């Protein structure tokens, strides 16, 4: 979990400076090398160190994959891409218990789980860079090539006149994580989303790591959790497109918190009922995790998007670090961990209404030119503007 946190700090800024593709490929390489090396660890300390690096790479892959996809897909398909990619996390959760059940030697299990990353070496040749990011870096010709390449894959043609209309900066424009706090509107979004990521992760791992306390076989319960995640992630797509991001994010947090509180009211001699309620809570909080990825990518402009995602993801990983410590509170009272998991989401649900709705809005590339003040950073100039819903209709689309 500490590796995930540090990875958020490292690979978020790396992706904004060197590109999404670069960060993903570096993460995959390190995950393969250090994941396989962990199988040959001579002691627990070497194993922990190697798994720390693997944790860093998971952050690099998770953050950059959904941001790269969001920057390539159209407004109507953006949520669908994120949800489908998130479903494969659930597929991994479903496969993991059966692989672990069949491969009891931990060294062999480590190899079985890590070595398939080698197959993803093909991404070196097929993974595209974000055309949006290339434009913000002044690399107009490369952006054109990527768009033409995408069109060729889809058996379409991009008119030359349309390519000539692409705007690019004369110099590269990249924000830093500090710019998120210097600009009022971005600061509000960054702080609010940081808490939502934190509480979502806290409840998600709080329920997941408590799998052995629900009364049923841990392998079966883990499989059921994975199945529930697939259903929840797919099910939230229709709600996202009909109701919007903000009410769905708040609703899943309220529902997940209520389920955790309800678990406390169920007698321990009813393990099946406890598991059903726990799966319901996992269902809601997994949907919350999916929505927060979609919502976050739409709230930040391209020039600081990965810095914003990295900051929010860092808060989520901090929650993951605290989860095992939270379970130690059981020595004072067995209900304390679930009580925390039940109450904190209600605060997060309320904070959602401080954020603008982003349904059917274009991604921003730069901070809007309707400025109140200009902030100059080492890497370029970033301007402070209005929330999307505060701007005139004709100014809501991005330069791209």
Residue, then its C-alpha position, 0 to 999 in steps of 0.5 A: x500500500x505504501x508503494x501504491x502511495x509513492x507510485x501516485x506521487x511518482x507516475x502522476x507528474x511523470x505522465x504529465x511531463x513525459x506522456x501517458x504512454x511512457x509512464x505505462x510502459x515503464x510501469x509494466x517493465x518494472x512490474x514484470x522485473x520486480x514481480x518475478x524477482x519477488x518469487x526468489x526472495x531470500x527473506x521477508x525483507x527483500x520480498x517486502x522491498x520488491x513488492x513495494x516497487x510492484x505497488x508503485x507500478x500498479x499506481x502507474x498503470x491504473x492511473x495512466x490507463x484510464x486517463x489515456x483512455x478518457x483522452x482518446x474516447x468521445x464524450x459519449x463513450x468516456x464512461x463506458x471505456x473507464x467502466x469496461x477497463x475497471x471490470x478487468x480488476x474484478x475479473x482478476x479478483x475472481x481468478x485470484x482465489x482459484x489460482x491461489x487455491x490451486x497453487x499453494x506454494x507462494x514462490x510458484x504463485x508469485x511467478x504465475x501471477x507476475x510472469x504474464x505481464x511479459x505478454x504486454x510487451x506488445x504495447x510497445x508497438x501498439x499503445x498510442x500516446x495521447x493526442x491531447x497531451x501532445x498538443x499541450x506540449x507543442x508537438x503538433x505533428x506527432x498529434x496529427x500522426x496519432x490521429x491519422x493512425x487512430x483513423x486508419x485503425x477505425x478504417x476512416x479518414x481525417x480530412x486534411x483541412x480538419x488536421x490543419x485546424x488543430x491548435x498547438x502551443x508554441x511552447x510546452x505547457x505542463x502544470x505541477x501539483x502545486x498549481x492545484x492549490x494555487x488556483x481556487x476552483x482547482x483547489x476546491x476540486x482537488x481537496x473534495x476529490x481527495x477526501x472522496x478517494x480516501x473514504x472510497x478506498x478506506x471502505x473498499x479495502x476495509x471490507x475486502x481485507x475483512x473477508x475472513x470475518x464474514x463466516x464463509x470460506x475465504x476463497x468463495x467469499x473472495x470470488x463472490x466479491x469479484x462477481x459483485x464488482x463486475x455487476x456493480x461496475x457494469x450496472x453503474x454505466x446506465x445510471x452515470x449516463x442518465x443521472x450524471x456523475x455527481x448524484x451517482x457518486x453521492x448515492x453509492x457512498x451513502x449506500x455503501x456506508x449504510x451497508x457497513x452500519x447494517x452489518x453491525x446489526x446482524x448477529x454473528x451466528x448468521x454468517x450467510x446474511x452477514x456475507x450478503x450485506x457485506x457483498x451489497x456494501x462491496x457492490x456499492x463501494x466498487x461502483x463508487x470506485x468506478x465513478x470516481x475514476x470517470x469523474x476525476x478525469x473529467x474535472x481536471x484540464x489536460x495540463x494538470x490532469x495526471x497531477x490531480x489524479x496522482x494527488x487523489x490516488x495518493x489519498x486513496x493509498x493512504x487510506x489503504x495503509x490505514x485499513x490494517x491499523x483500523x482493524x486493530x481497533x477491534x481490541x477496544x470494541x469489535x464494532x469500531x472498524x465497521x462503524x468508521x467504514x459506515x460513517x465516513x462515506x456519508x461525509x463524502x457523499x455530502x461533499x460531492x455536491x460541492x463539485x460541478x456536474x460533468x455529464x456530456x461536457x468536453x474535456x478541458x485541455x487548458x485552464x479556461x482563458x476567462x481568468x481572474x489571475x495568472x499563475x506562472x510556474x516553472x514549466x509554463x503558464x496556467x490560468x484560472x477560470x470558471x467552473x464548467x457550469x458557470x461558463x457561457x455555453x459557447x466557451x465550454x468546449x476545450x481548444x482540442 
